[in-house]
Amino acid sequence: MVRLLVIVVFLVVLITFALSNPDPQSLWVVSYGWQFSVGMLVLGVGAASFLLGGFVMFIGEVKQRSRARKAEQQVRALESQVLDLHQRLDRLTLATDPSRAPYEAPAAMPVAP
């Protein structure tokens, strides 16, 4: 919600600036020249920066999800290993002390995707 508020405020400032500066100006970059209004140039730079920031955030999100997926796989493997070790311990314990009750695994909790 805070992100949306920041984005809306940023866009309102950019649009207000673009509407208040409609006069075309000559802009030069190296040997290329254009006639742009300063407001439209700032609006274009703001939109390009917004898209670039979204792309960078998307890349970070993909990396984070990949790490989370690997961690979940590792947790599943470790849980199965713990269950296997408990079963081995129960077999050894029952072999030495038959009056002892075997280990029962707790009910599996669903993992949210």
VEXBAMAR-949475 format. One record per atom (N, C-alpha, C): x negated, y negated, z negated; chain; residue number from 1; atom name; residue in one letter. Coordinates in Angstrom, 1 decimal, always signed. Layout:
! VEXBAMAR-949475
        X        Y        Z   vexmi   lumnu   ronu   marmar
        X        Y        Z       A     NUM     CA        A
...
! end
This chain:
! VEXBAMAR-949475
        X        Y        Z   vexmi   lumnu   ronu   marmar
     -0.8     +1.2     +0.0       A       1      N        M
     +0.0     +0.0     +0.0       A       1     CA        M
     -0.9     -1.3     +0.0       A       1      C        M
     -2.0     -1.2     -0.7       A       2      N        V
     -2.9     -2.3     -0.8       A       2     CA        V
     -3.5     -2.6     +0.6       A       2      C        V
     -3.9     -1.5     +1.2       A       3      N        R
     -4.5     -1.6     +2.6       A       3     CA        R
     -3.5     -2.3     +3.5       A       3      C        R
     -2.3     -1.9     +3.5       A       4      N        L
     -1.3     -2.5     +4.3       A       4     CA        L
     -1.1     -4.0     +4.0       A       4      C        L
     -1.1     -4.4     +2.8       A       5      N        L
     -1.1     -5.8     +2.4       A       5     CA        L
     -2.3     -6.6     +2.9       A       5      C        L
     -3.5     -6.0     +2.8       A       6      N        V
     -4.7     -6.7     +3.3       A       6     CA        V
     -4.6     -6.8     +4.8       A       6      C        V
     -4.2     -5.8     +5.5       A       7      N        I
     -4.1     -5.8     +7.0       A       7     CA        I
     -3.1     -6.9     +7.4       A       7      C        I
     -1.9     -7.0     +6.7       A       8      N        V
     -0.9     -8.0     +7.1       A       8     CA        V
     -1.4     -9.4     +6.9       A       8      C        V
     -2.1     -9.6     +5.8       A       9      N        V
     -2.6    -10.9     +5.5       A       9     CA        V
     -3.7    -11.3     +6.5       A       9      C        V
     -4.5    -10.4     +6.8       A      10      N        F
     -5.6    -10.6     +7.8       A      10     CA        F
     -5.0    -10.9     +9.2       A      10      C        F
     -4.0    -10.2     +9.6       A      11      N        L
     -3.3    -10.4    +10.9       A      11     CA        L
     -2.6    -11.8    +10.9       A      11      C        L
     -1.9    -12.2     +9.8       A      12      N        V
     -1.2    -13.4     +9.8       A      12     CA        V
     -2.3    -14.6     +9.9       A      12      C        V
     -3.4    -14.5     +9.3       A      13      N        V
     -4.4    -15.5     +9.4       A      13     CA        V
     -4.9    -15.6    +10.8       A      13      C        V
     -5.2    -14.4    +11.4       A      14      N        L
     -5.7    -14.4    +12.8       A      14     CA        L
     -4.7    -15.0    +13.8       A      14      C        L
     -3.5    -14.6    +13.6       A      15      N        I
     -2.4    -15.1    +14.6       A      15     CA        I
     -2.2    -16.6    +14.4       A      15      C        I
     -2.2    -17.0    +13.1       A      16      N        T
     -2.1    -18.5    +12.9       A      16     CA        T
     -3.2    -19.3    +13.5       A      16      C        T
     -4.4    -18.8    +13.4       A      17      N        F
     -5.6    -19.4    +14.0       A      17     CA        F
     -5.5    -19.4    +15.5       A      17      C        F
     -5.0    -18.3    +16.1       A      18      N        A
     -4.9    -18.2    +17.5       A      18     CA        A
     -3.8    -19.2    +18.1       A      18      C        A
     -2.7    -19.3    +17.3       A      19      N        L
     -1.7    -20.2    +17.8       A      19     CA        L
     -2.1    -21.7    +17.6       A      19      C        L
     -2.9    -22.0    +16.6       A      20      N        S
     -3.3    -23.4    +16.4       A      20     CA        S
     -4.5    -23.8    +17.3       A      20      C        S
     -5.1    -22.9    +18.0       A      21      N        N
     -6.2    -23.3    +18.9       A      21     CA        N
     -6.0    -22.8    +20.3       A      21      C        N
     -5.0    -23.3    +21.0       A      22      N        P
     -4.7    -22.8    +22.4       A      22     CA        P
     -5.5    -23.4    +23.5       A      22      C        P
     -6.3    -24.5    +23.2       A      23      N        D
     -7.1    -25.1    +24.3       A      23     CA        D
     -8.2    -24.2    +24.8       A      23      C        D
     -8.3    -24.1    +26.1       A      24      N        P
     -9.4    -23.2    +26.6       A      24     CA        P
    -10.7    -23.9    +26.5       A      24      C        P
    -11.7    -23.1    +26.2       A      25      N        Q
    -13.1    -23.6    +26.0       A      25     CA        Q
    -14.0    -22.7    +26.9       A      25      C        Q
    -15.1    -23.3    +27.4       A      26      N        S
    -16.0    -22.5    +28.1       A      26     CA        S
    -16.9    -21.8    +27.2       A      26      C        S
    -17.0    -20.5    +27.3       A      27      N        L
    -17.9    -19.6    +26.5       A      27     CA        L
    -18.9    -19.0    +27.4       A      27      C        L
    -20.1    -19.0    +26.9       A      28      N        W
    -21.3    -18.4    +27.7       A      28     CA        W
    -22.0    -17.4    +26.9       A      28      C        W
    -22.2    -16.3    +27.5       A      29      N        V
    -23.1    -15.2    +26.9       A      29     CA        V
    -24.1    -14.9    +28.0       A      29      C        V
    -25.3    -15.2    +27.7       A      30      N        V
    -26.5    -15.1    +28.6       A      30     CA        V
    -26.2    -15.8    +29.8       A      30      C        V
    -25.8    -15.2    +30.9       A      31      N        S
    -25.6    -15.9    +32.2       A      31     CA        S
    -24.1    -15.8    +32.6       A      31      C        S
    -23.3    -15.2    +31.8       A      32      N        Y
    -21.9    -15.0    +32.1       A      32     CA        Y
    -21.0    -16.1    +31.4       A      32      C        Y
    -20.1    -16.6    +32.1       A      33      N        G
    -19.2    -17.6    +31.4       A      33     CA        G
    -17.7    -17.3    +31.6       A      33      C        G
    -16.9    -17.7    +30.6       A      34      N        W
    -15.5    -17.4    +30.6       A      34     CA        W
    -14.8    -18.7    +30.1       A      34      C        W
    -13.5    -18.8    +30.5       A      35      N        Q
    -12.6    -19.8    +29.9       A      35     CA        Q
    -11.7    -19.1    +29.0       A      35      C        Q
    -11.8    -19.2    +27.7       A      36      N        F
    -11.0    -18.6    +26.7       A      36     CA        F
    -10.6    -19.6    +25.7       A      36      C        F
     -9.4    -19.4    +25.1       A      37      N        S
     -9.1    -20.2    +24.0       A      37     CA        S
     -9.8    -19.6    +22.8       A      37      C        S
    -10.3    -20.4    +21.9       A      38      N        V
    -11.0    -19.9    +20.7       A      38     CA        V
    -10.1    -19.0    +19.9       A      38      C        V
     -8.9    -19.3    +19.8       A      39      N        G
     -8.0    -18.5    +19.0       A      39     CA        G
     -7.8    -17.1    +19.6       A      39      C        G
     -7.7    -17.0    +20.9       A      40      N        M
     -7.6    -15.7    +21.5       A      40     CA        M
     -8.9    -14.9    +21.4       A      40      C        M
    -10.0    -15.6    +21.5       A      41      N        L
    -11.3    -14.9    +21.3       A      41     CA        L
    -11.4    -14.4    +19.9       A      41      C        L
    -11.0    -15.2    +18.9       A      42      N        V
    -11.1    -14.7    +17.5       A      42     CA        V
    -10.1    -13.6    +17.3       A      42      C        V
     -8.9    -13.7    +17.9       A      43      N        L
     -7.9    -12.6    +17.8       A      43     CA        L
     -8.5    -11.3    +18.4       A      43      C        L
     -9.1    -11.4    +19.6       A      44      N        G
     -9.7    -10.2    +20.2       A      44     CA        G
    -10.8     -9.6    +19.4       A      44      C        G
    -11.7    -10.5    +18.8       A      45      N        V
    -12.8    -10.0    +18.0       A      45     CA        V
    -12.2     -9.3    +16.7       A      45      C        V
    -11.2     -9.9    +16.2       A      46      N        G
    -10.5     -9.3    +15.0       A      46     CA        G
     -9.9     -7.9    +15.3       A      46      C        G
     -9.2     -7.8    +16.4       A      47      N        A
     -8.6     -6.6    +16.8       A      47     CA        A
     -9.7     -5.5    +17.1       A      47      C        A
    -10.8     -5.9    +17.8       A      48      N        A
    -11.9     -5.0    +18.1       A      48     CA        A
    -12.5     -4.5    +16.8       A      48      C        A
    -12.7     -5.4    +15.8       A      49      N        S
    -13.3     -5.0    +14.5       A      49     CA        S
    -12.4     -4.1    +13.8       A      49      C        S
    -11.1     -4.4    +13.8       A      50      N        F
    -10.1     -3.5    +13.2       A      50     CA        F
    -10.2     -2.1    +13.8       A      50      C        F
    -10.2     -2.0    +15.1       A      51      N        L
    -10.3     -0.7    +15.7       A      51     CA        L
    -11.6     +0.1    +15.4       A      51      C        L
    -12.7     -0.7    +15.4       A      52      N        L
    -14.0     -0.1    +15.1       A      52     CA        L
    -14.0     +0.4    +13.6       A      52      C        L
    -13.4     -0.3    +12.7       A      53      N        G
    -13.3     +0.1    +11.3       A      53     CA        G
    -12.5     +1.3    +11.2       A      53      C        G
    -11.4     +1.4    +11.9       A      54      N        G
    -10.5     +2.6    +11.9       A      54     CA        G
    -11.2     +3.8    +12.4       A      54      C        G
    -12.0     +3.6    +13.4       A      55      N        F
    -12.8     +4.7    +14.0       A      55     CA        F
    -13.8     +5.3    +13.0       A      55      C        F
    -14.5     +4.3    +12.4       A      56      N        V
    -15.5     +4.7    +11.4       A      56     CA        V
    -14.9     +5.4    +10.2       A      56      C        V
    -13.7     +4.9     +9.8       A      57      N        M
    -13.0     +5.6     +8.7       A      57     CA        M
    -12.5     +7.0     +9.1       A      57      C        M
    -12.1     +7.1    +10.3       A      58      N        F
    -11.7     +8.4    +10.8       A      58     CA        F
    -12.8     +9.4    +10.8       A      58      C        F
    -14.0     +9.0    +11.2       A      59      N        I
    -15.2     +9.9    +11.2       A      59     CA        I
    -15.5    +10.3     +9.7       A      59      C        I
    -15.4     +9.4     +8.8       A      60      N        G
    -15.6     +9.8     +7.4       A      60     CA        G
    -14.6    +10.7     +6.9       A      60      C        G
    -13.3    +10.5     +7.3       A      61      N        E
    -12.3    +11.4     +6.9       A      61     CA        E
    -12.5    +12.8     +7.4       A      61      C        E
    -12.9    +13.0     +8.7       A      62      N        V
    -13.2    +14.3     +9.3       A      62     CA        V
    -14.3    +15.0     +8.5       A      62      C        V
    -15.3    +14.3     +8.2       A      63      N        K
    -16.4    +14.9     +7.4       A      63     CA        K
    -16.0    +15.3     +6.0       A      63      C        K
    -15.2    +14.5     +5.4       A      64      N        Q
    -14.7    +14.8     +4.0       A      64     CA        Q
    -13.8    +16.1     +4.1       A      64      C        Q
    -12.9    +16.1     +5.1       A      65      N        R
    -12.0    +17.3     +5.2       A      65     CA        R
    -12.8    +18.6     +5.5       A      65      C        R
    -13.9    +18.5     +6.3       A      66      N        S
    -14.7    +19.6     +6.5       A      66     CA        S
    -15.4    +20.1     +5.2       A      66      C        S
    -15.9    +19.2     +4.4       A      67      N        R
    -16.5    +19.6     +3.2       A      67     CA        R
    -15.5    +20.2     +2.2       A      67      C        R
    -14.3    +19.7     +2.2       A      68      N        A
    -13.2    +20.2     +1.4       A      68     CA        A
    -12.9    +21.6     +1.8       A      68      C        A
    -12.8    +21.9     +3.1       A      69      N        R
    -12.5    +23.2     +3.6       A      69     CA        R
    -13.5    +24.2     +3.2       A      69      C        R
    -14.8    +23.8     +3.3       A      70      N        K
    -15.9    +24.7     +3.0       A      70     CA        K
    -15.9    +25.0     +1.5       A      70      C        K
    -15.6    +23.9     +0.7       A      71      N        A
    -15.5    +24.1     -0.8       A      71     CA        A
    -14.3    +25.1     -1.1       A      71      C        A
    -13.2    +25.0     -0.5       A      72      N        E
    -12.1    +25.9     -0.7       A      72     CA        E
    -12.4    +27.3     -0.4       A      72      C        E
    -13.2    +27.5     +0.7       A      73      N        Q
    -13.6    +28.9     +1.1       A      73     CA        Q
    -14.5    +29.4     +0.1       A      73      C        Q
    -15.4    +28.6     -0.4       A      74      N        Q
    -16.4    +29.0     -1.5       A      74     CA        Q
    -15.6    +29.4     -2.8       A      74      C        Q
    -14.6    +28.6     -3.1       A      75      N        V
    -13.8    +28.9     -4.3       A      75     CA        V
    -13.1    +30.2     -4.2       A      75      C        V
    -12.5    +30.5     -3.0       A      76      N        R
    -11.9    +31.8     -2.8       A      76     CA        R
    -12.9    +32.9     -2.9       A      76      C        R
    -14.0    +32.7     -2.3       A      77      N        A
    -15.0    +33.8     -2.4       A      77     CA        A
    -15.5    +34.0     -3.8       A      77      C        A
    -15.7    +33.0     -4.6       A      78      N        L
    -16.1    +33.1     -6.0       A      78     CA        L
    -15.0    +33.7     -6.8       A      78      C        L
    -13.7    +33.4     -6.6       A      79      N        E
    -12.6    +34.0     -7.3       A      79     CA        E
    -12.5    +35.5     -7.1       A      79      C        E
    -12.7    +35.9     -5.8       A      80      N        S
    -12.7    +37.3     -5.5       A      80     CA        S
    -13.9    +38.0     -6.2       A      80      C        S
    -15.0    +37.3     -6.2       A      81      N        Q
    -16.2    +37.9     -6.9       A      81     CA        Q
    -16.0    +38.1     -8.4       A      81      C        Q
    -15.3    +37.1     -9.0       A      82      N        V
    -15.0    +37.1    -10.4       A      82     CA        V
    -14.1    +38.3    -10.7       A      82      C        V
    -13.0    +38.4     -9.8       A      83      N        L
    -12.1    +39.5    -10.0       A      83     CA        L
    -12.8    +40.9     -9.9       A      83      C        L
    -13.6    +41.0     -8.9       A      84      N        D
    -14.4    +42.2     -8.7       A      84     CA        D
    -15.2    +42.5     -9.9       A      84      C        D
    -15.9    +41.5    -10.5       A      85      N        L
    -16.7    +41.7    -11.7       A      85     CA        L
    -15.9    +42.1    -12.9       A      85      C        L
    -14.7    +41.5    -13.0       A      86      N        H
    -13.8    +41.9    -14.1       A      86     CA        H
    -13.4    +43.4    -14.0       A      86      C        H
    -13.1    +43.8    -12.8       A      87      N        Q
    -12.7    +45.2    -12.5       A      87     CA        Q
    -13.8    +46.1    -12.9       A      87      C        Q
    -15.0    +45.7    -12.5       A      88      N        R
    -16.2    +46.6    -12.8       A      88     CA        R
    -16.4    +46.7    -14.3       A      88      C        R
    -16.2    +45.5    -15.0       A      89      N        L
    -16.4    +45.5    -16.4       A      89     CA        L
    -15.3    +46.4    -17.1       A      89      C        L
    -14.1    +46.3    -16.5       A      90      N        D
    -13.0    +47.2    -17.1       A      90     CA        D
    -13.3    +48.6    -16.9       A      90      C        D
    -13.9    +49.0    -15.8       A      91      N        R
    -14.2    +50.4    -15.6       A      91     CA        R
    -15.3    +50.8    -16.5       A      91      C        R
    -16.3    +50.0    -16.7       A      92      N        L
    -17.4    +50.3    -17.7       A      92     CA        L
    -16.8    +50.4    -19.1       A      92      C        L
    -16.0    +49.4    -19.4       A      93      N        T
    -15.4    +49.4    -20.8       A      93     CA        T
    -14.5    +50.6    -21.1       A      93      C        T
    -13.7    +50.9    -20.1       A      94      N        L
    -12.8    +52.1    -20.3       A      94     CA        L
    -13.6    +53.4    -20.4       A      94      C        L
    -14.8    +53.4    -19.7       A      95      N        A
    -15.6    +54.6    -19.7       A      95     CA        A
    -16.2    +54.8    -21.1       A      95      C        A
    -16.5    +53.7    -21.8       A      96      N        T
    -17.1    +53.8    -23.1       A      96     CA        T
    -16.1    +53.7    -24.2       A      96      C        T
    -15.0    +53.0    -24.0       A      97      N        D
    -14.0    +52.8    -25.1       A      97     CA        D
    -12.6    +52.9    -24.4       A      97      C        D
    -12.0    +54.1    -24.4       A      98      N        P
    -10.7    +54.3    -23.7       A      98     CA        P
     -9.5    +53.6    -24.4       A      98      C        P
     -9.6    +53.2    -25.6       A      99      N        S
     -8.5    +52.5    -26.3       A      99     CA        S
     -8.3    +51.1    -25.9       A      99      C        S
     -9.3    +50.5    -25.2       A     100      N        R
     -9.3    +49.1    -24.8       A     100     CA        R
     -8.4    +48.9    -23.6       A     100      C        R
     -7.6    +47.8    -23.5       A     101      N        A
     -6.7    +47.6    -22.4       A     101     CA        A
     -7.5    +47.0    -21.2       A     101      C        A
     -7.2    +47.3    -20.0       A     102      N        P
     -7.9    +46.7    -18.9       A     102     CA        P
     -7.6    +45.3    -18.7       A     102      C        P
     -8.5    +44.6    -17.9       A     103      N        Y
     -8.3    +43.1    -17.6       A     103     CA        Y
     -7.2    +43.0    -16.6       A     103      C        Y
     -6.3    +42.1    -16.8       A     104      N        E
     -5.3    +41.8    -15.7       A     104     CA        E
     -5.6    +40.3    -15.2       A     104      C        E
     -5.6    +40.2    -13.9       A     105      N        A
     -5.9    +38.9    -13.3       A     105     CA        A
     -4.7    +38.0    -13.5       A     105      C        A
     -4.9    +36.7    -13.7       A     106      N        P
     -3.7    +35.8    -13.8       A     106     CA        P
     -3.1    +35.7    -12.4       A     106      C        P
     -1.8    +35.3    -12.5       A     107      N        A
     -1.1    +35.1    -11.2       A     107     CA        A
     -1.8    +34.1    -10.3       A     107      C        A
     -1.8    +34.4     -9.0       A     108      N        A
     -2.5    +33.5     -8.1       A     108     CA        A
     -1.7    +32.2     -8.0       A     108      C        A
     -2.4    +31.1     -8.0       A     109      N        M
     -1.8    +29.8     -7.9       A     109     CA        M
     -1.9    +29.4     -6.4       A     109      C        M
     -0.9    +28.9     -5.8       A     110      N        P
     -1.0    +28.5     -4.4       A     110     CA        P
     -1.8    +27.3     -4.2       A     110      C        P
     -2.6    +27.3     -3.2       A     111      N        V
     -3.5    +26.2     -2.9       A     111     CA        V
     -2.8    +25.3     -1.8       A     111      C        V
     -2.7    +24.0     -2.1       A     112      N        A
     -2.1    +23.1     -1.1       A     112     CA        A
     -3.1    +22.9     +0.0       A     112      C        A
     -2.5    +22.9     +1.3       A     113      N        P
     -3.4    +22.7     +2.4       A     113     CA        P
     -3.9    +21.3     +2.5       A     113      C        P
! end
